[in-house]
Amino acid sequence: MRSEADLVLQKFHEYRTQNLWKEAALPERTFTVCAQLAQRYAARIGVRTLDTLHVASALELKAKQFWTFDARQAKLAVAAGLKTG
């Protein structure tokens, strides 16, 4: 029987094949924006580096919607001006 992680990975590969998952290189300023978000919000919201990198990536890639199950990451996204779903 496959583990849950194996099933998730299989679905991910299926979505890539169906072009439902878009891969994009990180824009040059992503890490600068990540550091700025950390300086501005980390202490207040309690976000970590990967949270700020995720939000910075969305900002720099001009995401129209930001999806996350992480409450702190969602708070950061809203504070940075992103719409969450």
N, C-alpha and C positions, 0 to 999 in steps of 0.2 A: 504494500500500500504506500502511495506517495505521501510525503510529508506536506504540511500546509505550505511551507516555503517553496517546495518544488512546484506545487500547483500555482502559486503566485508567480513564480518565475516563468512557468509555461504560459500563463495568461499574458504576462508582459511581452514575451516574444510574439505571441499571437497579435497583440495590439500593434506592435512595431510592424509586423507583416501587413496589417490592415491599414497602416498609416494613421492610426489613432494616437500614436505617441510620436511627438516631434522632437528630434534631437537637434540641439543648436549649440554652437560654440559660445562660451561665455564672452560677452563684450569686454573690451580692454579695461573699462572703468569699474567692473563688477567688484573687484577686491577693494578698491578705494571706497566705493559706496558701502560695502560691507563694514569696513573700519569706521566710517562715519556713523552708520547706524549703531554700531556697538558703542561708540563713544557717547552718542546721544541717548540711547535707550536701554542699554544692557543693565545698568544698575537699577533703574526704575522698574523695568518690566521683568527682568530676570532671564533674558534670552541668552543663548549661548552662540558660539561662533557659527555652527551650522544653521541655526535659525536666521542669523543675520545674513549669511551667504545665500540662503534660499530666498529671502525677501529681496536682497540686493539683485539677485539674478532675475527675479520677476520684474523688478523696476527697470533694469537695464534692457531686458528683452521686450519691454512694453506690453506686459501681460494685461489682458482686459479683466481677468478674474484670478483671484488667488485662492487656492484650495488647500486646506490643511486640517488635520484632526488635533493639532497641538494648540492649546489655548493661548500660550505665551506667544507662539509664532503668529497666531491670528491677531493678537493685540498689537504686535509689532507691525504687521502688514497694514492694519487700519491706521496706526499712527503715522506710517510712511505714505499714506494716501492711496493704498490699494483697496479695491472692493473684494470682500471675502464672500465665500459661499458655503 
